[in-house]
Amino acid sequence: MRLWLLPVAILAVFMALLGTMYLDYVVDPEENMHDFPIALVNQDVGDTIGAAGQERLVKFGDEVTEGLKKAVPADKIDLQVLPVNEASLRMQDNKVYGTILIPSDFSKRLGILGVGSVVPGDIQRPIITLQTNPRSGAFVTEIVTQIGTQALDQVNKQVGAQLTEQVQAQLTPPGRPPAPELSGATRVALAEPLQIVTQPFHPLPSGTGQGLTAFFYALLLLLAGLVGSMTIHTMIDAQLGFVPTEYGPWFVHFPPTPISRFHTLLIKWGVMVVTANVVAGVFLLVAKALGMPIDHPLGLFLYSALAIIAVGVTGLSVLAAVGSAGLLINLILFIILGLPSSGGTVPIEATPKYFGWLASFEPMHQVFLGVRAILYFDASGPAGLSRGVWMAALGLAVGLVLGLAITRFYDYKGLRRTGTGRPAAA
């Protein structure tokens, strides 16, 4: 019974974790949303209204700002009121996912609309611009558009109601007979006076898969390190005579080589470093051949090699520490926990909060940030490249220390790989 019960139990637990992680982060992004950063820029300078001697300065932009603060749910949206230059800088560095822009002539245009609605002449509705940040990801753009449209529609109706009252009041000064009711056409014009324009901030060029190439490129790097570590581990062990190599019904099992665990791991690490540089070059050539725009090919190559080495070295160290069980540990660490918390498809701010905790150290998220910064944000450090590099270096350091400490300890204890049935942790 143990022959089949143990693998069934392990796989059941393994797949339960897999199903939970992969479904939980996509089931309800709107419900899971938290701290989603959107900038609000109010450039309105106001306008002077009123009869001579009774002029007053009004700033409808301030009213719209307050209305937006109330319209967006504070527990879900981090609405940041910023100057235009700061908002633009944060968009460039991927610190905010969208910007709501109120122009400097907003109050003036709104006042003209109020007068023009009852006086013959050409008028234009005041414009509020909703800028999306497509380089943050396709799903991010969709969320920004949905949130911004809903909030601005609500504000539009509130401004329309206030403007209608003001126009009616101006047509009926104190002490004079009531003016005729506003016509239906006028009320329609005043009911929703704002024109909402959605436009991308720094649109992505063609060949970027609407912002998905960064995610899949990062996934390739992670898989190269993970699969590479498993392949190198198995093939080197086979060449050294620690495991048999099967070819269909035939197999070859070389005599065990008298070599320490430490030196075995050094050989595997060396092969991993060479492989990482070759594979990083292959990925770059394939991307270029497929027409993917790459403005910083050298930076992408160097970072790709670093990421593959970091993942591969850590994966080999885990295998050296716990043996075959390391395959499951590596899959859990790099794939099951890594992909949902990467932020490559659904932003971290639209997933359950524990994904944000995972994203603080999971390799996939760090690699994605680095690749996205290189491909979409001009290799900007603040946009994610700095974090991607130092986290990859930290991961590499952890892998090196783990591998060195474990193999040295096993060698010190005399746990040789001699095929004698003694404890093995290849």
N, C-alpha and C positions, 0 to 999 in steps of 0.2 A: 504493500500500500504506500509506503514511503516513497517508492520509486516515482509514482505519479502525483501523490498528494502535495509534496513540497514544491515542485515547479508550478502546479496549478495555484497554490496559495500565494506564491511569490508574484506570479503574473497577475493574479486578481488584484492584489494590493497595488502593484505597479500601474496597472491600467486604471484603477480607481483614482489614483493620484493624477495620472495623465488626463483623464476625463474631466476631473474637477478643475484643474488648472486651465485647460484649453477652452472649456465652456464657460467658466465663471467670468472670464475677462471679456467675453463678447455677448453674453446673454442680455445685458441691459446697461449699455454705456451711459445713457442719460441718467439713470437712477444712481449709478456709481460715481457720477461726476463730482469732483471736488477740486478747489483751488485752480480752476481753469483760467489761465491768465489772458485777459483782454484789456487793451489800453483804450482810454477815452481822452480825446484831445479836443478841448474847447477853445477855439481861436476867436470866438465872437467878440467884437469890440463894442457891440451895442449900437443903439440908434436913438436919436432924440425925437420925441413925439410930443404932441400937444399944441394948443394954440399959442400965439405970441404972448410972452410973459408967463406962460404956464408950462413951458417946456420941461420935460423930464427924460432922463436917460433910462432906457430899458435894455436889458440883456436877456433876450429869449434863450440864448445859449445856456445861461445858468439854469433856467427852468428845465430845459431839456436834460441837462446834466443831472439835476436832482431827480427828474423823472426816470432816467435810466438807472440810477442807483437803486430806486425803489422797484423798478421793473425786473431787474435781474436778481435771481436768488443768491443771496450773499454766501450761503453755505455751499454753493456749487461753483460760482463764478468769482474770480479775483479781479474785480474791475479796478483798474489802476488809472487815476486821473493824472495825466502827464503832459508836459510841454511837447510840442510837435517834434523837436529834435531828439528828445529822449525816447519818445515812442518809436521813431524811425530807427534809432540805434538798437533798441530792444528787439524790434522786428528783425533787424539784420543779424543779431546775435541769438535769435530764436528764444528770447526770454518771454515774449508774448506771442500769442497765436493769431491775433487780429487787432485791428484798431478801428474805433468809431471816431470819425473826424467831422467836427462841426466847424464850418468855414468862418472867416472873419466877418463876412458881410451877411451873416445869417439873420440877425435882427432886422437889418435894413431891407433885405429881400422879403422877409415875412411881413414887415410893415407895408411894403409896396403891394404885396399880394392882398392884404386886407383892404387897402384903398382901391386897388385895381379891380377887385371883385364886384364893386358897385359903380365904378367909373369906367367908361369906355377906354380901351387901350390894350396894348400887348403886355402880358405879365408872365413871369416865370416863377415856378415854385422853388423855394429854397431847397438846397441839396444837402443831404447828410451822406457822407461816404462811409461805407463799410469795407475796410481793407482786410483781405484774407492773406494768410502767409502760406502759400502752397508748398514752400520748401520744408515746412514742418510735417507734411504728410497729407495725403488725399482725405483721410477721415477727419483730420483736424480742420481742414477747410470746410467740410460738410457741417461739422459741429458749430464752427464760428458763424457760418451763414445762417444756420437754423436759429441759434441763440440771438444773434444780432437782428435778424428779421423779426422774430417774435417780440423782442424788447422794443425795437423801433416802431413797429406797428402799434403797439400799445401807447407809446409816447406820441406818435402821430395823431392818434385819436384824441388824446388829452390836449395837445396843442391846438387841434382843430376846434375843440369845444370852447377853449379860452378865446381863440381868435374870433369865433362866431359871436360870442358875447361882446367882445370889444367893438367889433364892427357895428353891431346892433346899437350899442351904447353911444357910439360916435354919431350915428345917424339920428339919435334922439337926444339932443342936448337938454340940460335941465331947463324947465320953464317953457318948453316948446311942445306942440302937439306930437303925439307918437308918430314915428315914421312908419311907412308901410312895411309889412313883413318882408324879409329877404326872400328873393325868388328861389325856386327849387334849384336852379342851376348854380346860383350863388352859394347856397348851402352845401351843395355837393362839392364845389370848389374849395370851400373853407373847411369841410369836415375832415379831410385828410390833406393838409396843406404841404406836407413835406414830401420831397422826392428822394427815395432811398436808392442809392447807387452802390452796387457791389462790384468791387474790382480787386484783382490780385496785386499784392505788393511783391515786386520782383518775380514776375512769372517764370515758371520753369521752362527750359527749352525742350524741344521734342527729343525723344529718346530717353526720357527719364521715368517713363511708366507712371506719370502723375505723382511722382514722389515715392515710388515703391522700389526703384532700383537700389537705393541706399540700403533698405532693409534686406533685400535678397543678396546683395553683395556681402553685407555683414554676415548673413546666414551661411554663405559659401565659405567665408573665412573660418567661422566657427566649426563647420562640418569638416573643413580641411584639417584643422587641428585635432578634432575629436576622432574622426575616422583614421587620420594619419597616425595618431598615437596607438590606436587599436591594431592597425595593420603592422606598424613597425614593431610593436611589442610581440605580436605573434610570429612574424617572420624572423626576427632576430633570435627569439627563443628557439625556433625550429632549427635555424642554422647552428646554434650553439648546442643543440641536442637535448633541450629541456622539454620540448613537446614534439609529437610526431606531425609530419606534414602529409595530408591525404590527397591523393589524386584519384577520384572515383573509388574503385575497389582496392586500389593500391595505396600504400603509405610508406613514407621514409622516416626513420627515426635514427638520427645520428647519435653517436656516443656523446654523453655529456662532456662539455668542455670545462676544464678546471679553471673557472674564472669567478671572481667574487661578484656579489650582487651589486656592489658599488660600481665596479668597472663595467658590468653589463649595462647598468643604467646610463653611465657616461657614453657608451657606444650608441645607445638608443637616442639619447639627447642629441648627439652629434648628427646622426642621420636625420633627426627631426629638424634641426636647424637648416641643413642643406635642402631638405624637402620643402620647407616653408618658403625659402627664397625662390626655388623653382616654381612652386605652385602660385606664389604671388605674382610672378612674371606671366605665368600661363593665364591667370584670371584677367590680368591687365590686357594682354593681347586679345583674349576672347571678347572682352568688353569693347575694345577699340574696333575689332572686326565687326561687331554687331551694331556699331554706330552710337554707342553710349557716350555722351559728352563727358570728357574728363579734362578739367582745366589744370589739374596738378597731378600728372601721372607719376612723377617721382615720389611725391608725398604719399600718394595712394599705395604705391609699391612698397615703400618703407614701412608704412603703418600696417599694411596687410601682412608683411613678413613678421613684424613684431607681434601682431595679434595671433597669427597661426602658431608661432613659437611659444607664446605664453600659454595658449590652450593646450598645445601638444605636450609641452614639458610638464604641465600640471597633470594632464591625463596620464602620462607615463609614470609620474610619481605616485599617483593613486593606484595604478596597476601594480607597481612595485611594492606598495604598502599592503594591499589586501588581496592581491592575486586576481582570479577570475571575477570575484564579486565587484572588482573595480569597474567592470563594464557597466553594471547597473548604476553604480555611484556616479560615473561619468555621464551617463545618459540623464540621470535625474538632475545633476548639477548644471550641465550645459544645455540640455534640450528641454526636459519637462518643465523645469523652473525658469529656464532662460528665455525661451521664445515668448511666452505670454507676458513676461515682465520686460520685454525689450523696448516697448513703445514704438515699434516699427510700423505697426498697422493701427492699433488703437492706442491713443496717447495715454500715458500713465495716469493723467488726471481724469480719465474717463473709465478707469478700472477700479476694482475694490482696493481699499487703502493698503492692504498687505502687499499688493504688487509694487507699490512705491517703496516699501521696505526691501523687497527682493531686488528692485532695480538699483538700490544703492550699492550693491556688490555683485550682482549677477553679471557674468562675463558678457553675455549677449547684449545687454543694454549699453555697456561701456563701448563695445566694438561698434554698435550701431551709431552711437553719438559721434565717434571718431570718423567713421565712413561718411555719415551724412554731412558733417562739417566740411570734409574735403570735397565732396561732390557738389553740394548745394550752397554752402556758405563761405566759399572762397578760402577754404582751409583756415577758418577763423578759430582761434583758441577759445574765446568766450562762447562760441556757438557749440562747443562740445569736443573740439580736437584736444585741448589741453587735458580735459578729464579722461578722454579716451586713451591718451598716451600714458599718463601717469598711472591710471588704473591697470592698463596692460602691463606696465613695468612692475607694478605691485603684485599682480597675479603671477608674473614670471618669477619674481623673488620668492613668493610663497611656494610655488612649485619646486623651485630649486632647493629651498631650505627643507621642505618636506621630504623630497627624494633623498637628499644627502643624509639627513638625520635618520630616516628609516633604514636605508640600506647599510649605513655604517653600524647602526645598532644591531641589525640582523647578522652582519659579518662578525661583529664583536662577540655576539652570543654563539657563534659557530653554527648558525643555521644555513649550512651550505646547500646548494642545489645539486645534490649528487644522485638523486633518484633512489634514496634509501628509505623513503617513506617518512622522513622527518618533516616537521612543519615547514611548509613552503608558502612564500608570499612573493611571487615573482613580480 
